[in-house]
Amino acid sequence: MPSEEPKRPWEQRLQDAGTRIEEELRRLTAYLNDEIVPDVRRHGSHALRAAAEELHRLARKLDDQQAQETAARPNEPGRPPRP
């Protein structure tokens, strides 16, 4: 059975840092799953509805602007009016 050499100080510090990082990542994952994800699920539909309303308003504004431009432009000879 081969004997293990004692770790050098920097190797031990590196291993300790890796262990701490793994622990912190587990805590972060648990926090996200327990606190953030449920909140997003509860309030996500509200945010989507608000975004949909804003997009609807923007589409209406674009339609109105296009209608004004079409109404202000005289028909060109030989071309039907634009819808």
Wavefront OBJ file of the C-alpha trace (Angstrom):
o trace
v 0.000 0.000 0.000
v 1.669 3.240 -1.085
v 2.008 5.870 1.556
v 0.572 9.257 0.732
v 2.830 12.232 0.866
v 1.627 15.041 3.061
v 0.011 17.766 1.018
v 1.897 20.928 0.443
v 0.389 24.023 2.090
v -0.852 25.508 -1.186
v -2.477 22.216 -2.181
v -4.311 22.068 1.131
v -5.470 25.684 0.771
v -6.656 24.951 -2.744
v -8.581 21.905 -1.573
v -10.128 23.899 1.303
v -11.151 26.659 -1.103
v -12.758 24.110 -3.412
v -14.696 22.631 -0.517
v -15.923 26.079 0.566
v -16.949 26.915 -3.007
v -18.956 23.702 -3.247
v -20.712 24.498 0.046
v -21.528 28.032 -1.059
v -22.866 26.780 -4.397
v -25.144 24.344 -2.546
v -26.413 27.206 -0.352
v -26.957 29.438 -3.392
v -28.868 26.681 -5.203
v -31.060 26.075 -2.164
v -31.747 29.830 -1.825
v -32.697 30.133 -5.493
v -34.959 27.077 -5.318
v -36.585 28.026 -2.000
v -36.906 31.811 -2.332
v -36.487 33.085 -5.875
v -38.187 30.449 -8.032
v -41.482 30.417 -6.067
v -41.615 34.222 -6.113
v -41.026 34.316 -9.868
v -43.769 31.743 -10.354
v -46.187 33.763 -8.213
v -45.479 37.101 -9.870
v -44.341 36.022 -13.322
v -47.844 36.032 -14.799
v -48.366 39.626 -13.633
v -45.131 40.716 -15.326
v -46.112 38.941 -18.551
v -49.540 40.606 -18.553
v -47.956 44.029 -18.028
v -45.530 43.390 -20.901
v -48.407 42.231 -23.129
v -50.346 45.422 -22.395
v -47.339 47.549 -23.287
v -46.828 45.624 -26.535
v -50.526 46.047 -27.366
v -50.247 49.814 -26.801
v -47.143 49.991 -28.993
v -48.846 48.035 -31.786
v -51.871 50.344 -31.618
v -49.597 53.392 -31.796
v -47.786 51.985 -34.841
v -51.108 51.204 -36.540
v -52.394 54.733 -35.827
v -49.181 56.283 -37.140
v -49.343 54.214 -40.324
v -53.001 55.171 -40.839
v -52.158 58.875 -40.463
v -49.319 58.595 -42.988
v -51.585 56.792 -45.459
v -54.357 59.352 -45.056
v -51.942 62.277 -45.530
v -50.447 60.814 -48.722
v -52.418 61.383 -51.936
v -52.983 58.410 -54.179
v -50.381 58.109 -56.875
v -51.750 57.750 -60.402
v -51.942 54.179 -61.541
v -51.445 52.753 -58.043
v -54.237 51.599 -55.751
v -54.356 53.090 -52.263
v -52.345 51.233 -49.629
v -54.331 49.332 -47.030
l 1 2 3 4 5 6 7 8 9 10 11 12 13 14 15 16 17 18 19 20 21 22 23 24 25 26 27 28 29 30 31 32 33 34 35 36 37 38 39 40 41 42 43 44 45 46 47 48 49 50 51 52 53 54 55 56 57 58 59 60 61 62 63 64 65 66 67 68 69 70 71 72 73 74 75 76 77 78 79 80 81 82 83
